[in-house]
Amino acid sequence: TTATVKDNAEEGTENVTETETPSDTSVNDDCLNKYNLTKNTIIFYYQKFYSDAMIPIVQELESSYVFYKTNELWNYEFNSCFGLSGITPTVVCAGTKEKIIGEISKTELADFAGNC
């Protein structure tokens, strides 16, 4: 787990993002098949109020990458399949369970999606 603090001088705020690479990176194919996801799908786990800045970024990148958007924060089976903890916003590579927790820029999301 790597935590990164980003200072947004223009806004006078800071965002904390956390990147996690799980020790068990295998995703059960049953999970991918059950939710009709491919290994390169980016899961965007969000709540509207906490994820407002990322929603338009995801919408803009949807033409270049495969996203699965969910705000079903209490779907235990889905969350356990992909290592989601209930913290939003979170993006997860469906094939590896690598994830970033917290707001990220369009460039960072595109890089993450391109490496998924």
Contacts in CASP RR format, 6 or more apart in sequence:
PFRMAT RR
TARGET T0000
AUTHOR 0000-0000-0000
METHOD contacts of the structure
MODEL  1
TTATVKDNAEEGTENVTETETPSDTSVNDDCLNKYNLTKNTIIFYYQKFY
SDAMIPIVQELESSYVFYKTNELWNYEFNSCFGLSGITPTVVCAGTKEKI
IGEISKTELADFAGNC
1 18 0 8 1.000
1 19 0 8 1.000
1 20 0 8 1.000
1 21 0 8 1.000
2 18 0 8 1.000
2 19 0 8 1.000
2 20 0 8 1.000
3 16 0 8 1.000
3 17 0 8 1.000
3 18 0 8 1.000
4 16 0 8 1.000
4 17 0 8 1.000
4 18 0 8 1.000
4 19 0 8 1.000
5 14 0 8 1.000
5 15 0 8 1.000
5 16 0 8 1.000
6 14 0 8 1.000
6 15 0 8 1.000
6 16 0 8 1.000
6 17 0 8 1.000
7 14 0 8 1.000
8 14 0 8 1.000
8 15 0 8 1.000
15 102 0 8 1.000
15 103 0 8 1.000
16 102 0 8 1.000
17 100 0 8 1.000
17 101 0 8 1.000
17 102 0 8 1.000
17 103 0 8 1.000
17 104 0 8 1.000
18 100 0 8 1.000
18 101 0 8 1.000
18 102 0 8 1.000
19 98 0 8 1.000
19 99 0 8 1.000
19 100 0 8 1.000
19 101 0 8 1.000
20 98 0 8 1.000
20 99 0 8 1.000
20 100 0 8 1.000
20 101 0 8 1.000
21 96 0 8 1.000
21 98 0 8 1.000
22 83 0 8 1.000
22 96 0 8 1.000
22 97 0 8 1.000
22 98 0 8 1.000
24 97 0 8 1.000
25 95 0 8 1.000
25 96 0 8 1.000
25 97 0 8 1.000
25 98 0 8 1.000
27 39 0 8 1.000
27 81 0 8 1.000
27 82 0 8 1.000
27 94 0 8 1.000
27 95 0 8 1.000
27 96 0 8 1.000
27 97 0 8 1.000
28 81 0 8 1.000
31 37 0 8 1.000
31 81 0 8 1.000
31 82 0 8 1.000
32 38 0 8 1.000
32 39 0 8 1.000
32 94 0 8 1.000
32 95 0 8 1.000
34 81 0 8 1.000
35 68 0 8 1.000
35 78 0 8 1.000
35 81 0 8 1.000
37 43 0 8 1.000
37 68 0 8 1.000
37 94 0 8 1.000
38 66 0 8 1.000
38 94 0 8 1.000
39 93 0 8 1.000
39 94 0 8 1.000
39 95 0 8 1.000
39 96 0 8 1.000
39 116 0 8 1.000
40 65 0 8 1.000
40 66 0 8 1.000
40 93 0 8 1.000
40 94 0 8 1.000
40 95 0 8 1.000
40 114 0 8 1.000
40 116 0 8 1.000
41 66 0 8 1.000
41 67 0 8 1.000
41 68 0 8 1.000
41 93 0 8 1.000
41 94 0 8 1.000
41 95 0 8 1.000
41 116 0 8 1.000
42 65 0 8 1.000
42 66 0 8 1.000
42 67 0 8 1.000
42 68 0 8 1.000
42 91 0 8 1.000
42 92 0 8 1.000
42 93 0 8 1.000
42 94 0 8 1.000
42 109 0 8 1.000
42 112 0 8 1.000
42 113 0 8 1.000
42 116 0 8 1.000
43 67 0 8 1.000
43 68 0 8 1.000
43 70 0 8 1.000
43 82 0 8 1.000
43 84 0 8 1.000
43 90 0 8 1.000
43 91 0 8 1.000
43 92 0 8 1.000
43 93 0 8 1.000
43 94 0 8 1.000
44 54 0 8 1.000
44 58 0 8 1.000
44 67 0 8 1.000
44 68 0 8 1.000
44 69 0 8 1.000
44 70 0 8 1.000
44 89 0 8 1.000
44 90 0 8 1.000
44 91 0 8 1.000
45 70 0 8 1.000
45 71 0 8 1.000
45 73 0 8 1.000
45 84 0 8 1.000
45 86 0 8 1.000
45 88 0 8 1.000
45 89 0 8 1.000
45 90 0 8 1.000
45 91 0 8 1.000
45 92 0 8 1.000
46 54 0 8 1.000
46 55 0 8 1.000
46 69 0 8 1.000
46 70 0 8 1.000
46 71 0 8 1.000
46 88 0 8 1.000
46 89 0 8 1.000
46 90 0 8 1.000
47 71 0 8 1.000
47 73 0 8 1.000
47 88 0 8 1.000
47 89 0 8 1.000
48 55 0 8 1.000
48 71 0 8 1.000
50 88 0 8 1.000
50 89 0 8 1.000
51 88 0 8 1.000
51 89 0 8 1.000
51 103 0 8 1.000
53 103 0 8 1.000
54 89 0 8 1.000
54 103 0 8 1.000
54 104 0 8 1.000
54 109 0 8 1.000
57 105 0 8 1.000
57 106 0 8 1.000
57 109 0 8 1.000
58 67 0 8 1.000
58 69 0 8 1.000
58 109 0 8 1.000
60 106 0 8 1.000
61 67 0 8 1.000
61 106 0 8 1.000
61 109 0 8 1.000
61 110 0 8 1.000
61 113 0 8 1.000
64 110 0 8 1.000
64 113 0 8 1.000
65 110 0 8 1.000
65 113 0 8 1.000
65 114 0 8 1.000
65 116 0 8 1.000
68 94 0 8 1.000
70 78 0 8 1.000
71 88 0 8 1.000
72 78 0 8 1.000
73 79 0 8 1.000
73 86 0 8 1.000
73 88 0 8 1.000
78 84 0 8 1.000
79 85 0 8 1.000
79 86 0 8 1.000
82 92 0 8 1.000
82 94 0 8 1.000
82 97 0 8 1.000
83 92 0 8 1.000
83 97 0 8 1.000
83 99 0 8 1.000
84 90 0 8 1.000
84 92 0 8 1.000
84 99 0 8 1.000
85 101 0 8 1.000
87 101 0 8 1.000
87 102 0 8 1.000
88 102 0 8 1.000
89 101 0 8 1.000
89 102 0 8 1.000
89 103 0 8 1.000
90 99 0 8 1.000
90 100 0 8 1.000
90 101 0 8 1.000
90 102 0 8 1.000
91 99 0 8 1.000
91 100 0 8 1.000
91 104 0 8 1.000
91 109 0 8 1.000
91 112 0 8 1.000
91 113 0 8 1.000
92 98 0 8 1.000
92 99 0 8 1.000
93 99 0 8 1.000
93 112 0 8 1.000
93 115 0 8 1.000
93 116 0 8 1.000
94 116 0 8 1.000
95 116 0 8 1.000
96 116 0 8 1.000
98 116 0 8 1.000
100 108 0 8 1.000
100 112 0 8 1.000
104 112 0 8 1.000
END
